[in-house]
Amino acid sequence: MSDSTTNLLLPYLMAAQAQKHVTHNEALRLLDGLVQLSVKSRGLSAPPASPADGDRYIVASGATGGWAGWHLNVALWTDGTWLRLPPREGWRAWVEDEELLLVRNGADWQPVIPTTLDDLTRLGIGMAASAGSPFSAKLNSALWTALYAADGGSGDLTQTLNRETDGDDAGLILQTDFSTRALMGMFGSDQLRIAVSPNGLVFRDALGVDPATGIADQPNLPRFKAYTNYDNYVGVDTWTTLGINTAEYNDQGCFDAGTNRFVAPVTGTYLFGASLLYKINASSNARMRARLVLNGSTEIRGSFGEISSAHVSEATALWLQTMVPLDAGDTVALQGAFRAADGYFAADHTTFWGTKIG
C-alpha cells in the first residue's frame, strides 16, 4: 500500500502511527500550497531574500542556491523553509506579476490562452466560420495597431492582400446586409479600381488607376464639351442663349443639346468654360459679349466678358472660365450679346464645356 495519495502526494496516516499530527499537518501544508495555486512570479532562479510565509514561485531555468535542481517546480515558503512541489500534468497556476494563467503541459508551463495558433483551418469570432469564409467575425468594431518600437516592433503597420494571378481578385468588398455596394482593389486586372452599386448587381466605376502610368481616371465624372453647328445671329443689346446643339463629349448625359444647357446630375463644385468666335453681319464695330447663366436667368459671377475693339470676322474670339457650386438639377447655359451693332457667333468654333471638380 502506498504511503501517499496518487496526484498531490499527500502523506497518509498509517495504522498505529505515532505523532499522527505531524503527518496530518504536512498534508495540510501541501494542500495549502497547491489548492488555488497562485505564484508570485516565474522569473526568479534563486530564492528571494525575505519571503513571506505562504509565498510560492515557479522556479526559472538555471536554478541556484536553495532552489538548485528545482527548474520549473513550484517552490513554497512555509514554516521558515522552502518546500519543493513537483508539478503534475494539468496543474494550473496564476502568475501574479504577469496576470497570466498557466497550465502544466508536458515538461513546461504554457498559457491557458495560447499565444500562438498555427495552421488552423477555421476561426470564428462571435459566429461560426464556414468553408467559404474560414475566418469569420461578428462584431461592432475592430482595431489593428502597430507594434511600437518600445515594445520591440518597428512602429509600422502594413496589411497585404495577395492573389495568385493578375486575372484574380484582391480587394475590399463593402456590403449592406450581405449585398455588395462598393469594391476597392484589383479585380481581374492590375488596375486599381473603385466601383459602386445601388443594388449589388450593376456596378459603376468611380475611379481607375492605370498600373503602367499611374494616371487616374474617373470614367463616370459629369463632364461635357459641346459646340454650335450653325451661325447664331444675335441682335443689339439682347442676351440670347446660344444654340450649343452638338455634344463632342457628354459623360453622364449631363449636357442637354435640345435645350442647349448643362444640367447638374449631383450637387458639387463645377468648372465651366466657353470660346466664342465673332462673325460679321453688317458692321465690324459690334462689341461681342458673353456670360454663363444659372437656371436660365442669374448671371454666374466671374463669367462675364466683352471685347470692345473692332472685330475681325471669324478671327476675333472671346474666352470665358469660372467655377460655381451647383445643386443637383441646376442648369447652366451660355449666352451671348452684341453692343453697337448686331452679328453672329460663328458655327463650329463657338463652344461650351464643363466638368465636376469637387
C-alpha positions, 0 to 999 in steps of 0.5 A: 500500500502506498504511503501517499495519495496518487496526484498531490502526494499527500502523506497518509496516516498509517495504522498505529502511527505515532505523532499522527499530527505531524503527518496530518499537518504536512498534508495540510501544508501541501494542500495549502500550497497547491489548492488555488495555486497562485505564484508570485512570479516565474522569473526568479532562479534563486530564492528571494531574500525575505519571503513571506510565509505562504509565498510560492514561485515557479522556479526559472531555468538555471536554478541556484542556491536553495532552489538548485535542481528545482527548474520549473517546480513550484517552490513554497515558503512555509514554516521558515523553509522552502518546500519543493512541489513537483508539478503534475500534468494539468496543474494550473497556476496564476502568475501574479506579476504577469496576470497570466494563467498557466497550465502544466503541459508536458515538461513546461508551463504554457498559457491557458490562452495560447499565444500562438495558433498555427495552421488552423483551418477555421476561426470564428469570432462571435459566429461560426466560420464556414468553408467559404469564409474560414475566418469569420467575425461578428462584431461592432468594431475592430482595431489593428495597431502597430507594434511600437518600437518600445515594445520591440516592433518597428512602429509600422503597420502594413496589411497585404492582400495577395492573389495568385494571378493578375486575372484574380481578385484582391480587394475590399468588398463593402456590403449592406446586409450581405449585398455588395455596394462598393469594391476597392482593389484589383479585380481581374486586372492590375488596375486599381479600381473603385466601383459602386452599386445601388443594388449589388448587381450593376456596378459603376466605376468611380475611379481607375488607376492605370498600373503602367502610368499611374494616371487616374481616371474617373470614367463616370465624372459629369463632364461635357464639351459641346459646340454650335453647328450653325451661325447664331445671329444675335441682335443689339443689346439682347442676351440670347442663349446660344444654340450649343446643339452638338455634344463632342463629349457628354459623360453622364448625359449631363449636357442637354443639346435640345435645350442647349444647357448643362444640367447638374446630375449631383450637387458639387463644385463645377468648372465651366468654360466657353470660346466664342468666335465673332462673325460679321453681319453688317458692321465690324464695330459690334462689341461681342459679349458673353456670360454663363447663366444659372437656371436660365436667368442669374448671371454666374459671377466671374463669367462675364466678358466683352471685347470692345475693339473692332472685330475681325470676322471669324478671327476675333474670339472671346474666352470665358472660365469660372467655377460655381457650386451647383445643386443637383438639377441646376442648369447652366447655359451660355449666352451671348450679346452684341453692343453697337451693332448686331452679328453672329457667333460663328458655327463650329468654333463657338463652344461650351464645356464643363466638368465636376471638380469637387 
